[in-house]
């Protein structure tokens, strides 16, 4: 139930991102077109939508091929399944190209690459390490075994469908085996190596592939033009925040903003910034299937911090809040693959900043409570006044631009002499002479 509510934020944001993709290069309508997509980062729902829209555009525009330039450390299983299924039923040849040099197609990227009609890699790239890991919860051994066997069977069936080595594909899942571009070519996980996009297009010319409908087509790239489509600004933004570290930072900023607003009502900006951060954090957490217990622990920490500000617990509540915050942070994306977990250094840094911020707020509240009243008659005590008439002992003084009746406690005071207000009795001030250094009484 809780996760379904979080996913609501994803679907709400997805409605905003469902606009058409931006065309970054002009295309000659009369020339054969090769449609190019670029994926750089985690495989999350917004990436699956981007690829689906891109393939649909390539199909509807009659492109001769759709090339996906891929560089990913992995991602979510559900999003990977959506992408693989869309590639398998595509009515246009889909070419997955692991590039540029130094990139990788790990975990989810392995399934996507193997599913392509044509799979290629640039020099210095790698593929593999596709063992499944639970998102947001620890899998029992029996469940883990079932998930691994399912993923192993799935990638074998994909490899067999594309005429690739099913056994080598299985090892990438069951043993997290990784392959360099040369090793992947030798193991028949990919079809070719290419130094750049131009070489790739030259290599795929004349290749025969079978589309989702069963139709066999020959790729003819002669006289081609490129149609490169990138994520629109909103899609790029949603992709950026669909990262565990970014989601964690957003949730932390929301906590700080809400604490500042609640402790000082009327500041407005911290509350607005915190609310916006909380919205985007819920979107990210929903997309990444965050562990609900981690979220609840972090919200409990927020409640304890606020309670510490308005009560006297001698640090017990703030200590409990820090413990709750740290444990919530650690299990927020527990048992995930390395690319989908929060950095331990980030957790330590944020927890330290959070503690320092709460202590600062508490100190400000305490100082405010101890500060003398600055308004009304009581606020006059301790202030300096100037005698406007002779006080012997009664007379008049000027304080804050106002004339007050005054009585000196002892002795007399001459006009223009400075006095200190010691007491307020109705509309009369009780004053004493101001002591002057070096002056004998």
Secondary structure, DSSP 8 states (H G I E B T S, - for coil): -HHHHHHHHHHHHHHHT-S--EE-S---TTS-EEEEEEEES-B-HHHHHHHHHHHHHHHHTT-SEEEEEEEBS-B-HHHHHHHHHHHHT-SS-EEEEE-STT-EEETHHHHHHHHSSEEEE-TT-EEE------SSS---HHHHHHHHHHHHHHHHHHHHHTT--HHHHHHHHHS--EEEHHHHHHTTSSSEE-SSHHHHHHHHTT-EEE-TTS-EEE---TT-EEEEEE--HHHHHHHHHSSHHHHHHHHHHHHHHHHHHHHTTT--HHHHHHHHHHHHHHHHHHHTT--HHHHHHHHHHHHHHHHHHHS--TTHHHHHHHHHHHHHHHHTTTT--GGGS--HHHHHHHHHHHHHHHHHHHHHHHHHHHS---STGGGGTT-EEEESS-BSSEEEEEETTEEEEEEESSS-B-TT-EEEEEEEETTEEEEEE---TT---
